[in-house]
């Protein structure tokens, strides 16, 4: 494993404290942020919580949710199966330019 240049560790990371926000508009805002960012757009970390929601990743199926509830179920474009988000669960979304930081996928 190779080390990263020191500049990768010194790049700014702008925190955004968003409070309690619905999952779907936040998901779309992350997609828009990524689609419109330029080479000088600072990286951000979004700290928030969501009202109750189940998200279904690409391998997720509705039958993976074992109990029927009134909690919304939202299919999304990430890997994995089912994730529950809800009040009191702080979520941190990192919006990083990995190439600029010396990483690749």
C-alpha positions in Angstrom: 0.0 0.0 0.0 1.4 3.3 -1.0 1.2 6.5 1.1 -0.6 9.6 0.0 1.0 12.9 -0.7 0.8 15.2 2.3 -1.4 17.6 0.3 -4.1 14.9 0.3 -4.4 15.2 4.1 -4.5 19.0 4.0 -7.4 19.5 1.6 -10.3 21.4 3.2 -13.4 19.5 4.3 -16.4 21.8 4.8 -18.9 20.5 7.5 -22.6 21.1 6.9 -25.0 20.5 9.8 -28.4 19.9 8.2 -30.5 18.8 11.1 -33.4 16.3 10.4 -34.0 16.1 6.7 -35.9 13.7 4.5 -33.8 11.0 2.8 -34.9 11.4 -0.8 -34.2 15.2 -1.3 -30.9 14.7 0.5 -30.0 11.8 -1.8 -30.8 14.0 -4.8 -28.9 16.9 -3.4 -25.8 14.6 -3.0 -26.2 13.5 -6.7 -26.5 17.2 -7.8 -23.4 18.2 -5.7 -21.4 15.5 -7.3 -22.6 16.2 -10.9 -21.9 19.9 -10.7 -18.7 20.0 -8.7 -15.6 21.4 -10.4 -11.9 20.9 -9.7 -11.9 23.6 -7.0 -15.1 22.6 -5.3 -14.3 22.0 -1.6 -15.1 18.5 -0.3 -18.0 18.4 2.3 -19.2 16.3 5.1 -23.0 16.4 5.7 -24.1 15.7 9.3 -27.8 15.0 9.7 -30.5 12.6 10.7 -33.5 11.4 8.7 -37.1 10.7 9.7 -37.9 7.0 9.6 -37.1 5.4 6.2 -35.9 2.1 4.9 -33.5 2.3 1.9 -33.2 -0.7 -0.4 -29.8 -1.0 -2.0 -29.3 -2.8 -5.3 -29.4 -6.2 -3.6 -32.4 -5.3 -1.4 -35.8 -6.7 -1.7 -39.0 -5.6 0.1 -39.3 -9.1 1.6 -36.0 -8.4 3.4 -38.1 -6.1 5.7 -39.6 -8.6 8.1 -42.4 -6.6 9.7 -44.9 -4.4 7.8 -44.9 -0.8 9.0 -45.9 2.6 7.8 -42.2 3.5 7.4 -41.5 4.5 3.7 -39.3 2.1 1.6 -37.1 3.8 -0.9 -35.1 1.9 -3.6 -31.7 3.6 -4.2 -28.6 3.1 -6.3 -26.1 2.0 -3.7 -24.9 -1.5 -2.9 -26.2 -3.7 -0.2 -29.6 -4.7 1.0 -31.8 -2.8 3.5 -30.8 0.1 5.8 -33.0 1.8 8.3 -32.5 5.5 9.0 -34.3 7.3 11.8 -34.4 10.0 14.4 -31.5 9.9 16.9 -29.2 8.1 14.3 -26.6 10.7 13.2 -25.5 10.1 9.6 -22.3 11.5 8.1 -22.2 11.7 4.3 -18.7 12.3 2.9 -18.7 14.1 -0.4 -15.0 13.7 -1.4 -13.2 14.1 -4.7 -11.2 10.8 -4.3 -8.9 11.5 -7.3 -7.9 14.8 -5.9 -7.0 13.1 -2.6 -4.9 10.5 -4.4 -7.4 7.6 -4.2 -9.0 5.5 -6.9 -11.8 2.9 -7.0 
